[in-house]
Amino acid sequence: MIYNSKKLFLADKSKDWKNIGLWALRLQYTTENPRECVQVLERYLDRGPYEPNDYTRGLYYREVE
C-alpha cells in the first residue's frame, strides 16, 4: 500500500459513492488522534462537519489512463 502525505478525504462526496452502489467502506487511520478518528467516522456517517485542513481525493476524481 502506498500512502500520500495528505489525507484521502471523500466523506463530502458520499452521494457519489452511494450512487454507484457502495454500501461499506474501510477507514484506515495513520496519524490521527482518538478525537480526530471519531470526528472522521462521524463525518462519513453524515453526522458531523469535520474536514481536514489539507487533503487529497486520490485518483478518484481524475481521469487516469
Secondary structure, 3 states (H helix, E strand, C coil): CCCCCCEECCHHHHHHHHHCCCCCCCCCCCCCCHHHHHHHHHHHCCCCCCCCCCEECCCCCCCCC
